[in-house]
Amino acid sequence: MKTIIQRVNFAKVTIENEIVGEICEGLLILVGFENSDTEEDIEWMVKKIVGLRIFNDKEGKMNLSILDIDGEVLIVSQFTLHANTKKGNRPSFIKAAKPEISIPLYNQFVKKFKDTNIRKIATGIFGAYMKINFENDGPVTIIIDSKNNE
């Protein structure tokens, strides 16, 4: 399971000119799953993200978490995070989980976030062609792979 976490001032996801998910200050989370991902990967990832201290305190130091700032979260599925570009110029997505595996994992991931004390959780729509508009704050962008959790 891979995520790209971006600290944002705002973010929204649009499908066919309709906004389906929108947040103010918080985190835009792009998430991709592979066949070997489990509930343990999800639990570890959610705990890691919720605890990340990447928001500025009064002294301008990154000491605060999403919970500390009462921020919001927008979660968008993105299988292309598992692109393999080792051979040639066309990415291979062989490691990306197929929908029958990744849809339940994505739904579980969103549910785990909804079980936290985060004020607002918004999402895109799994498998849809989406446009994401956001303002990266900092910029602060973090990549996390659950397979590197030690």
Buried (B, 14 or more C-beta within 10 A) or exposed (E): BBBBBBBBEBBBBBBEEEEBBBBEBBBBBBBBBBEEBEEEBBBBBBEBBBEBEBBBEEEEEBEBBBBEBEBBBBBBBBBEBBBEEEEEEEBEBEBBBEEEBBBEBBEBBBEBBEEBEBBBBBBBEBEEEBEBEBEEBEEBEBEBBBEEEE
